[in-house]
Structure formats: structure tokens, C-alpha cells
């Protein structure tokens, strides 16, 4: 348990560090949301100055940071100039949508990568392995932006998938079941894009890890004892290969989050990506900081989950932690 | 030995690809900003060998295109007059590699402009724009990677060589940078820099942003190599003879890191080209009229273009061969370095 607590503490410090870092970046910013107002002759310079003072933009950086941290404790995360509301509720809706997309894509990608990687590892060098390696190599050289745009063109031209947005017009009038159906239909395309962009790396890692384990003496011995293939693979080999794969699970969250940023914007999925982009273009300072922080929280949470899984799956870590 | 030849082959392919983009002026038939308002969104032209009358021509030819009667966006071929494709023709002025003035183009035609990959909203030749756009995108990737590796090596070597509080501080900061999803970090950094800038300023801005974001991973790798290298016997011996820190680093320790840095370069360059593409695609990068692969793709944000002008997608495909070759090179280099576990570090999170 100490091990997990230690990790949690590390994560908290990491998040504080990231928030300070983004604030430092923001201090470099030459302009602010109110700069455009200065160009408007109807707004007097005094009004702009008053607005800046109202939002504390004229205060020194440490003061702004402390005020922001204070609003974080009140669950507000600063104030959005463009939306004229606290950041947290804005972020929460978008983060939920991003999370929906990435969690489903992560689960789906792993559900595909595990059997494919294992299949590849058991037929190492023979035709299924070669074919799979070819496919993963082909997918690996197609970057997510290219993939997303290609899928979008495909969807638009065939009309097989709904494109753009998360819900259809008239969503409010649907029954709960129809709503679920509507959202999952709209989710298809971005999820396919995300899964395809994450899949090749996952399959390769699973293949490498399982192939490593399959060549170990204890599994050869198990095989020569006449263990059933399925038992051998899924009960023994996968467990022994799990360690690096679980760490990868945490890392793959980061890749998926970055990937979903692009894919959300391309497919106009109302997640964190489009919000962040709008906020950047509008110089909506606290929304940008909140968005970056939110994505970091997801990533850190993914890594913590991986640590917890590792703790459960690997007895060595448990004993190590107990011995400490 | 086979592996050695392996990475040399990838390097050759890389040189060819970069050469085509570097000599864009020669390979592109037209200037990237030259407009033809009569032919917006013209689909790619077909190169024929057999004409409408069924006669075979030895020299490839194409037909000029005109608007179909009664429509305003449908083109059809003017089949009564074949225009032969000519090679090494004289055309628009350009400067080869930005230096030598020249008018020689690999191919072109008299009578009508040839659009190998169609045209955009202003009737600009998509093929020429992709080649010129590659110059922007690739140099952004290359310079960004150079900057990143410079910072990464500097920071990694300092942390690894001097150790102590410097090591602690630098590696904590590196941890922060690795912990952030890197595209979000890139966006955040871009967010706090000026938005309305000239294309050239934007270009250098992008390079700085890209260069400043990615240093943490190479720094950690370099630090690891330096840590082990500084304890080697010959380094200790050199220190015993009174070698200074600067000499030791330059002469004995940094050369050890070269294979790590090369592999990182092969991984980072395509990733940074993609980063430039993504930023420009989203309107945060190099703006019009300067073509870059990302800004060429912004057309696809219009629904009508998505539906009817699929050739506007071509700039996206241009990056794929570069990805292929760089990834091939990276895994060949890793194999060469004898890490055994191939294809494991070629992912960038």
C-alpha cells in the first residue's frame, strides 16, 4: 500500500509542477484576451484597464498563481473570459466527452492488440506473423492526422458513418435508448481512427513481450509437459509478459490523448481538443491552462492505474514494497 | 553486415526524398503561388498514350480541360487537341536551393498548364505546392529536431556528467515535460506566443516551440549514456592525466552518445514534421500564402471540399513516404546498435 501512496504523492507533486510550468509559459504571452478591445474605439482604455484589474491580470505572477490555486480549491479553475463563466464546468463537459472517446478506444485497442500480438508471437516468422507485421508497419507510417482526414473523406463519400459532432439534430427529443444509439453511431469514426493509430505500437509490444517469454525455459518445460495451448498462452505466458505491457498501458494513454486532440478537431467531436484550440485562438488564458492540466490529470491517472495493476499483477513489486 | 547495409539503404532513400523536395523548383512545373482563376478545383489530369481517335502516341500527352456546358464546377477534356508532355522545358523563374537562378523544369507543356494533382481554390498547381510545401514542413522538422537534440544533449550531458543538485533539478524538470501529453504541451506553448505574425516569423516560432518541447526524452537518454561513459577506465585515465571537463566531454564522452542521438534524430524528425503539419492545419502554424503540408490541408476543413475535391488530400499522403523511411532508418539504427529489442522505442508519446 505504501508503494501506491508513494506513487500518488509523486503524481500530486507532478501536477503542481505542471501547473507552475504552464503559468510560467503564460507569463511569456505577449497579448491577452483584452488586447482586441483596445482596438475598439468605443471601449476606452480605462475600461480595458478596469477589466484587466477585475480579472487580476495586472497583478504579478505569483499572486495570480495563488489566486488560481485558491479558485482550484473552490472547484473553479479560474475564469474564462470568452465564455464568461468559471473554467471547471466548461472543462468538465468536454473532458467527459474526451474521456468517453479515449477510454473506449483504449479498451478496444488493447482487446484487439492482445490476441493479435499473441497470435503473431506464436507464429513468429511464419505467414500470419509476417502479414500482421506488414499491416502494423503500414499503419505505423500513417500519422494520426492523415488517418483521420482519410477516414473523414471516406465517411463523407460513402455516407456510411455520421460525420461531425457527437449527436444528431433533435437529440433532445430522443428516448434514452435512442440517445445511446445516436452517440455510439457518432462515436464510430473517431474511435476507429484512434484505435487504428494506437494499434500498431501495441501489437508490436505485445508480440515482442510474448515472444520473449515463450522462449524462456519454464514455458518450454510447460509446453513439453503437454499443457494445453490456450492454458499455456493465456494463463502462463501472458502473465509473465504482463509486466512491460502494463507499464505500456499507462504510456499508451498519453499517445491516445495526443492523438485524440487531433482527431477530435478533425471530426468535430466536442472534447477537450476543440475547446483548447478555440481558447488558444481567443487567448482565453485559464481555459488553456485548465485544458493542459486536465490532459495531464488523465495521463497521470492512467499511469497510476498502471502502477496499481502492476502492484496486483507482479508479486515482486509487492514483496519489494513490503520489504522497504 | 547485412544490417549495416540496411541502414545505408534507408539513408539513400532519405537522400532521394529530401533531394526531390530540396530541388522543388526543378521538379515542380510551376510557381506555387501562380494562380489560374479559370480552373479552380480542377481534378488531376490524366496522362494519355492513346488519343480519342484511337491513335497511339509515343510521347505521353494530355488534354486541356474546360468547364462542361451549363455547369460551374465540372470540367471535361477538350479531346480535339492533344497537348504533348515536354521534358526539361523552360518555364517560371526560380532559384535552385535558393541560390542559382534557373528556368529549367523537369516537365511542362506549352498551350495549357498541366495539373498532375489537380488545382486548389485559386487554380494553383497542387503538385508544385506540395513540393514547395515540403521545403517548409521538412525544414521545420529538421531544424526543430536539431534544436531539440542540441538542448537535449546539453542538458543530458550536464545532468549526467556533473550529477548532484544539477542532475536532480534537471531531471525533475525533464520528468514534468515527459509527463505532459506532448501535443497538449506544444499547444500550450504555442498558445502563449503571438498569433498574428508574418509567415517567416511563424516559421521560426514553430521551430522554437517544437524544439523547446521535445528535449526531455533525448536528455534522459543522453544522461544515461554519459553516466556510464564517465566511469569507463579510459575516461578515468584521461582525468588522471589532468584532462579538463570540457576536453573529457568533447573528446571521450559525447562521442559515446552519437548512436543514441542519431537514433533519436531519426525518430524525432518525422514526428516534428507531423507537429508542424498539425499546427499549420489547425491555423496555429505557417499561414498562407506560404505553402506547407499542414496549411495545404486546411482546405479540407470545408465540407464541400471534403465531398467533391478528394485530391486536396494529397498533401497528407506526401508525409507517408518520409515516415516510412525515417522509421525504417530508426529501427535499422537500433538494430545496428545491438539493442536487440527492435521497434520498441519507435513510438513517440
Interface residues (C-beta under 8 A of the other chain):
Chain A: X14 X17 X18 X21 X22 X25 X26 X28 X29 X30 X31 X140 X141 X142 X143 X145 X146 X149 X150 X152 X153 X156 X157 X201 X204 X205 X208 X251 X252 X254 X255 X257 X258 X261 X262 X265 X276 X277 X279 X280 X281 X283 X288 X289 X291 X292 X295 X296 X298 X299 X300
Chain B: X172 X175 X176 X179 X180 X181 X182 X183 X184 X185 X187 X188 X189 X190 X191 X192 X193 X194 X195 X270 X274 X277 X278 X281 X282 X283 X284 X297 X300 X303 X306 X307 X310 X313 X316 X317 X319 X320 X323 X324 X327 X341 X342 X343 X344 X346 X347 X348 X349
